[in-house]
Amino acid sequence: MTEVPADHPRHDSLVTRHRIEEGVDRGITSRQGLIAQGRGEAFDYLLGERTIESADAAARVAAAHLLSARHPVLSVNGNVAALCSAEMVDLADAVGADLEVNLFGRTDERVRAIAEHLREHGAREVKGLAGDARIPNLSHERAKVDSDGIYDADVVLVPLEDGDRAEALGEMNKIEIVIDLNPLSRSAQVAAVPIIDNIIRAVPTIARHARELRDSGADLDALISGFDPHAARSAAERAIRGSTDDDSSRSPF
Ligand code: PTJ
């Protein structure tokens, strides 16, 4: 890897790119994942590479959903594994969720490589290898899920996919939490809780909120019922467009 000087103005973004490249070299991330990274990076640049107030609020509501769930599952694809395996394992621990590998470009070899990578980062059990159930009305490989994993879940974290799975999961009456830097992505548009933020920042933020909410005995139902996903998406879109209408002026609550 080319050394990136710590004082380079785009240091963090360049290091992140290298992690995706490394993921491709290790057979974890798909080559399409390089393109997805570029799309995300452009939106993050426009957001100012920061967690806006509405995304932090959405992350808190996501934590409340995960803590209240009967069976929460965190879905992991090739980009998520390359960027934040340790953080996903930590979040799963914080909320008592399962981790499940679910891929658009699914091969058994890549599912195994990602599961192994998650175990190297502390995961005890990783689902997704069985693929013994299908999400109805989806024709591609992301439909393949574990019957005792995403298929059974009531709350699913769906990061980094601009696609139709989130809608299909909604049709199964599951609550979807989506992390995506693009507020107009199909997944963010149908999410019960869209978190418009970089996954690198969002996952530790959800875990921090989860631990705070759990320790303080906060009223999770009140937090959940007061959330407006449309307002959260609009606030992010205004922040990206650089509107003078500041993000903080319209709360998602
Ligand atoms: O590993 P696989 O085979 O399941 O494939 C995964 C990818 C990501 C290649 C696949 O799901 C895909 O093609 O995704 P898209 O359609 O490019 O969508 C990715 C979405 O994630 C886009 O809306 C990006 O803006 C967003 N995104 C990319 N990087 C980040 C991000 N959002 C948050 N944080 C990021 N770091």
Residues whose N, C-alpha, C, O or C-beta is under 5 A from the ligand:
A	BS01	PTJ	S30 Q32 G33 A36 Q37 R39 G40 N77 G78 N79 N102 L103 F104 G105 L160 E161 D162 I179 D180 L181 N182 S185 D197 N198 I199
